[in-house]
Amino acid sequence: MGLTRLPDALVDSFTAQRSAWLKPVGVVLLAAAVAGGAKLWRAGQRLFPATCLLNFLGICLFVGYASVRARYMMPMYPMILLLIFHGVFWGGELLLRRRGRAVRPVTFHKAAAAFALALIAVNAPLVLRSAFYYSYYGHVGRYHEFIEGGRYRDLYEAADVLRRDFPPEARIAARWDRARMYHFLSGRTIEPLVAQMDRWKLCHAEALYNDFRSRPHVDAVLFDTGGLVASYTRHVTRLFDAAGDLKVLYRGRFVTIYERVRRRS
């Protein structure tokens, strides 16, 4: 399964683009890396191919195949680039020899320069655009409105609501993988819900809701939808919206805070 994610990770690594139509480009990059690794292995230069292979296997075995992403491959970029270059050069070398043309040593250096220029040409416009884009919105105070589609704006706004509307002794519930983050941002006590959570299964959505219901001392629940699939998010949202003792205190694009309404006896 991790192997099928490698083309996307390679495209994201070297072009910072995520699109289905770029998948063939990722397949070509992967094929070139494999060919380059085979070439170096046969030449007795086995350190780089072995290191890249062990890195990939380590991600799959210890983190999970779903984590085969560009950011986890960052330490390997120089080696992966070397493998891809050797694979591309090897293919070109075979093509020239088939046509009866000799490959001179200077050709290798020219190919390396062309490869480096191609990488710069692909990435430089996006790097310059991103640097200007984020710098501009950072200076005008609107950075969190645009970065990641406004996701971080919700995060900081929700933390402000927790600080403003709840006393220090209040207890707030949130997803276990978001609890520490909101605690540091808001200074409030955040109780983690459901230590084991599969974001793909609706039965775990029920477990998240039931875990909150089992904590009558909790004053509010914060539901952050980051990283969750749409079906899971809709199901949890319906459960909390239908609860008669909860009212929406804050609803952003990605974060909702429900306050528990205490009934007076």
N, C-alpha and C positions, 0 to 999 in steps of 0.2 A: 504493500500500500504506500509506503514511504517513497518508493521509486517513482510512482505516478505523480508525486508532488514535486519532484526535483526540477522538472522543466519550468514550472511556475516560479519556484524559488530562484532558479538561475536567471530568469528574465527579470524578476523583481530586483535581484542583486545588482545587475549590470545596467538596467535601464530605468529602475524605479517606477515601472509601469505594471499594473495588474489588469490584464484583459484576456478574455478567452481567445481572441484572434491572434494573440502573441504566443499562444501555446506551441505552434510549430517552430517558432524561433527558439523556444526553450528546448524542444526536442533536438534541434540541430546543435545547440550549445552542449547538451548532454552527450550527444553522439561524438562531438568533437573532443570533449573532456575524456570520454572513455577511450577513444582512439589515441589521444595524446598520452593517457596513462599507460596504455598497452605498449606504445612506442618507447616510452621511457623505461618501462619494466624490462622490455626485451634488450634495451641498451645497458641494463644493469643499474640504472638510476631509479631505485625503487622507493626511496624515502618519501617523495611527494605523492605518488599514487597510493602508497600504503597509508599514509597519514590521512589523505582525503577519504579513503574508503573507511578507515576506522572511525573517523569523525562522523560520517554519515550513519554507520552502524550504531555508534554510541548514542546519537540523537534518537534513532528509532527504538533502541532497546531500553534506554534509561529515561527518556523524556516522552516518547511516544511518536508514532509515525505522523500524527496530526501536527507535530511541532517541527516538521521539516519545512522551515521557513527561512527567508533571506537573513533575518537578524541572527539566527543561530549559526549561520554559515560565515559570518563576518570574519572570524579569525582565519578562515581558510581561503579568503578571496585571492591573495597573491598566488597560492598554490593552484587553485582552480583556474585562475587566469593562465598560468603557465601550462597547465594540461590542455586547456582549450586552444591556446596558441600552437602548441606542438601538434595537436590533432589537425588543426586547419592547415598548418604548414606541411604536415605529412601527406594530407590529401592532395594539396597542390603539387607537392613533389612527385607523387605517383602519377598525377595527370600529365605533368610535363615530360616525365620519362616515357610514358606511354606514347607521347607524340614525338619521341625521339630527340627531345631537347635536354641539354645538360643543365644541371643545377649547380651553379657556382656558389662558393661560400658567402659571397657578398649578398646573395639572394636572401639568405636567412636574416641578415641584419636589416635589409630593406623590408622584408615581410614583418619583422618585429616592430619597426617604426610605423608601418602602415596599420598594424593591429592596434598599437597604442593610440595613434591618431583617430582611428575609428571609435575607440572607447571614449576618447575625449569629445568627439563630435556628437556622440549619442547622449552623453551625460551632461556636458557643459551647459547647454541651454536650460535644462531643467534645474540644475544647481543654481545658476544665476537667477532664474525666475523665482525659485523658492526662497533664496536669500533676500531678494528684494521684497517679495510678497510678505513673508513673515516679519521682516524687519519693519516694513511700513506699518502693518497692523499692530505690531508691538509698540511702536512709538505713538500711535494714535489711541492706544488703550482698548483696541478691539480684537486683540489676539485670540482670546478664548471664544470669540464668536465664529471664527473661521477655521481654526486648527481642528482637524479631524471632524469636520462638519458640525462644529459647535458642541461636541461631546464634553469638552473640558469646561465649557461655560456652565453647563448643567452641574458639573461636579462642584465647582466653586460656589455657585449659587445655592446648591443644596446644603453645603457646609455652612454658608452664611445663615440659612434658615435654621439649622440646628442650633447654632450659637445664639441666634436672636430669640427664638421662640421656646427654647427648652433650658431649664436651669442646669447647673453643673451636675446635680445629683440625678438627673433624668437618665433613663435607660432606653436606648434605641436599638432595634434589631436590623440587621442587614445581612446580605449574602456573606458567607464565610471568607470569600476571596476579596471582599471589598471592605470588611469591617475595620481592619487596621488602617487603611487609607483614610477613611472618613473620621476615624478617631483622631489621627494626627491633624487633619484639616480643621476639625470642628472643636476638638478638646472635650467632646462628650463621650460617655461610655457607650461603646457599640458592641452589642452581643452578636456573635456569629451564628447564623442559621444553617443547619444541616451541614455537618462537616464533609459528608460525601455527597457530591451533587453532579449528576450527569446532565449537561445542558441540552442534550438531545432528546431526553425522555420526559413525556408528560407526567409519568408517575412520580418523577422527582420534583416536578412543579407542585404536585399535591403535597409532597413531603415538606417542601419549603413552607407552604402555607400552614400546614398542620403543626410544624415546629413553632411557628409564631403563635398559633392559637394556644399552644401548650404553655405559653409564658405570659400569664395574666399580669405580671408585674411590669412588663415592658410598656412604655408610654407611646411608642411609635415604631413604625417599620419603614425603612428606606429600601426601595426596590430599584436597583441599578441594572439596566438591561444590557450593559456592555458585554459583548462576546456571546450573547445568547441567541438562539435561533428564534425566528418570528413566532412559530407555533408555541414554544415554551413561554415566550414573553406575553403573548395574548392570553394564554391560559392563566398564568399567575395574575395578570392585571385584572381579568374578569373575577377571579376569586377575591382579590382585595377590594375591588370596586363594589362587589355585592355584599360585603360584610356590613352589617347594620351598625356596628360599634366603631367604624372607622370613617374618618373624613379626610379628604384630600387637603393637605396643607400646602403642598407644592407639587406642581406637575410640569416638568420640562420635557424636552424631546426624548431624553434617555433616562431620566431619573424622576421617580415619584416618591413623595413622602406622605405616608398616611398616619394621622394622629389618632390615637385611641380615645374615644369619647367615654369618659367615666360617668356612670349613672349614679346619681345621688340617691342614697337610701332614705 
